[in-house]
């Protein structure tokens, strides 16, 4: 009888835990609490696409027109640019090496992060994008590669952070004879 009592007591404890878990899951799915991440509509599409369309034309000023003055750009290798002017200067310098640049096979995913999953990522509006890049340099070398961008918009609607995930080594190798 003692064993039966312990079995029932343990079984009731699991039911309570299951009920709480189910209740919390129901709260998130019924909308009484915001989920950690939401898909957004088209509100970020035009501005985000304009960044890369303007860049592909070599118009760095138009590319960065909606950047925050303190914006940052980070590459997956850990190097970065800090400040809108540093971003402008870097890309104007890169365009001195580029003959043509084309993006294709684009994917755009606008999201809103309501909370940081790890305490370090910024909540707010993000545009996640992927595209294939085909570039021909003035030295005759050409490259084709994929880029993933994570672009964050601040409360004023300005781009304050971009992380670009790509292998920059082939780019640096293709242009090293052009660098001073």
C-alpha positions as CSV (number, residue, x, y, z in Angstrom):
1,X,0.0,0.0,0.0
2,X,2.9,2.3,0.8
3,X,4.3,1.7,-2.7
4,X,0.9,2.5,-4.3
5,X,0.7,5.7,-2.3
6,X,4.2,6.8,-3.5
7,X,3.4,5.9,-7.1
8,X,0.2,8.0,-7.0
9,X,2.0,10.9,-5.3
10,X,4.8,10.9,-7.9
11,X,2.2,10.6,-10.7
12,X,0.2,13.6,-9.4
13,X,3.4,15.7,-9.3
14,X,4.1,15.0,-13.0
15,X,0.5,15.9,-13.9
16,X,0.9,19.3,-12.1
17,X,4.2,20.0,-14.1
18,X,2.5,18.9,-17.3
19,X,-0.5,21.2,-16.6
20,X,1.8,24.2,-15.9
21,X,3.8,23.6,-19.1
22,X,0.6,23.2,-21.2
23,X,-0.8,26.4,-19.6
24,X,2.4,28.4,-20.4
25,X,2.4,27.1,-23.9
26,X,-1.3,28.0,-24.4
27,X,-0.6,31.6,-23.1
28,X,2.0,32.1,-25.8
29,X,-0.1,30.6,-28.6
30,X,-3.3,32.5,-27.7
31,X,-1.6,35.8,-27.9
32,X,-2.0,36.9,-24.2
33,X,1.8,37.2,-24.2
34,X,4.1,38.2,-27.0
35,X,6.2,35.4,-28.5
36,X,9.9,35.8,-28.5
37,X,10.0,36.5,-32.2
38,X,7.3,37.6,-34.7
39,X,7.3,37.7,-38.5
40,X,6.7,41.3,-39.8
41,X,4.9,42.4,-42.9
42,X,6.5,44.4,-45.7
43,X,7.4,47.5,-43.6
44,X,11.2,46.9,-43.8
45,X,11.4,45.5,-47.3
46,X,11.8,48.7,-49.3
47,X,14.4,50.2,-47.1
48,X,16.4,47.0,-46.7
49,X,16.4,46.2,-50.4
50,X,17.4,49.8,-51.2
51,X,20.6,49.4,-49.2
52,X,21.8,46.6,-51.4
53,X,20.4,47.9,-54.7
54,X,22.2,51.2,-54.1
55,X,25.4,49.4,-53.2
56,X,25.2,47.3,-56.4
57,X,25.1,50.6,-58.3
58,X,28.1,51.9,-56.5
59,X,26.1,54.6,-54.8
60,X,27.4,54.4,-51.2
61,X,25.8,57.6,-50.1
62,X,22.4,56.3,-51.0
63,X,23.2,52.9,-49.5
64,X,23.9,54.5,-46.1
65,X,21.3,57.3,-46.3
66,X,19.2,55.5,-43.6
67,X,22.1,54.5,-41.4
68,X,22.4,55.8,-37.8
69,X,25.5,58.0,-37.3
70,X,26.8,55.6,-34.8
71,X,25.9,52.5,-36.8
72,X,28.2,49.5,-36.8
73,X,29.0,46.8,-39.4
74,X,30.4,43.5,-38.3
75,X,31.8,40.7,-40.5
76,X,31.7,37.1,-39.5
77,X,35.5,37.2,-39.2
78,X,35.2,39.6,-36.2
79,X,36.5,42.7,-37.9
80,X,34.1,45.7,-38.0
81,X,33.4,49.3,-38.9
82,X,32.1,51.7,-36.3
83,X,30.2,54.9,-37.3
84,X,28.4,55.7,-40.5
85,X,31.3,57.7,-41.9
86,X,33.7,54.7,-41.5
87,X,31.2,52.5,-43.4
88,X,30.9,55.1,-46.1
89,X,34.7,55.5,-46.4
90,X,35.3,51.8,-46.5
91,X,32.7,51.1,-49.2
92,X,33.7,54.0,-51.4
93,X,37.3,52.6,-51.2
94,X,36.0,49.1,-52.2
95,X,34.1,50.6,-55.2
96,X,37.4,51.9,-56.5
97,X,38.3,48.2,-57.1
98,X,35.0,46.9,-58.4
99,X,34.0,46.9,-62.1
100,X,30.5,45.3,-61.7
101,X,28.5,43.9,-58.9
102,X,25.2,42.0,-59.1
103,X,23.0,40.4,-56.5
104,X,20.6,37.5,-57.3
105,X,18.5,34.8,-55.6
106,X,17.5,37.1,-52.8
107,X,15.6,36.0,-49.7
108,X,14.2,38.6,-47.3
109,X,12.8,37.8,-43.8
110,X,11.7,40.7,-41.7
111,X,11.2,39.8,-38.0
112,X,10.7,41.5,-34.7
113,X,12.5,40.2,-31.7
114,X,10.5,40.9,-28.6
115,X,13.1,39.6,-26.3
116,X,16.8,38.6,-26.5
117,X,17.2,34.8,-26.5
118,X,20.6,35.1,-24.9
119,X,20.7,38.5,-23.2
120,X,23.1,40.0,-25.7
121,X,21.1,40.3,-29.0
122,X,19.2,43.5,-29.5
123,X,15.4,43.2,-29.4
124,X,13.6,45.1,-32.1
125,X,13.2,45.0,-35.8
126,X,15.6,42.9,-37.9
127,X,15.8,42.1,-41.6
128,X,17.5,38.8,-42.3
129,X,18.5,38.5,-45.9
130,X,20.5,36.2,-48.1
131,X,21.8,36.8,-51.6
132,X,24.2,35.5,-54.2
133,X,26.9,38.0,-55.1
134,X,28.7,38.1,-58.5
135,X,31.5,40.6,-58.6
136,X,34.0,41.5,-61.2
137,X,37.1,43.5,-60.2
138,X,39.0,46.0,-62.3
139,X,42.0,43.6,-62.3
140,X,39.9,41.1,-64.3
141,X,39.2,38.7,-61.4
142,X,35.7,37.5,-60.7
143,X,34.0,35.9,-57.7
144,X,30.6,34.4,-57.0
145,X,29.6,33.8,-53.3
146,X,26.7,33.9,-50.9
147,X,26.1,36.5,-48.2
148,X,23.8,36.5,-45.2
149,X,23.0,39.8,-43.6
150,X,21.4,40.5,-40.3
151,X,20.3,44.2,-40.2
152,X,18.9,45.8,-37.0
153,X,16.8,48.9,-37.0
154,X,16.7,51.2,-34.0
155,X,13.6,52.9,-32.6
156,X,14.0,55.8,-35.0
157,X,13.9,53.4,-37.9
158,X,17.5,53.8,-38.8
159,X,20.0,51.0,-39.4
160,X,22.2,50.8,-36.4
161,X,23.8,47.4,-36.9
162,X,24.6,45.0,-39.8
163,X,26.3,41.7,-39.4
164,X,27.5,40.2,-42.7
165,X,28.2,36.5,-42.8
166,X,30.5,35.6,-45.6
167,X,34.1,34.4,-46.3
168,X,36.1,37.6,-47.0
169,X,39.3,35.7,-47.6
170,X,38.6,35.1,-51.3
171,X,37.7,38.8,-51.7
172,X,40.9,40.0,-50.1
173,X,42.9,37.5,-52.2
174,X,41.2,38.6,-55.5
175,X,42.0,42.3,-54.7
176,X,45.3,42.2,-52.9
177,X,47.3,43.3,-56.0
178,X,45.1,46.4,-56.1
179,X,45.6,47.4,-52.5
180,X,48.1,50.1,-51.6
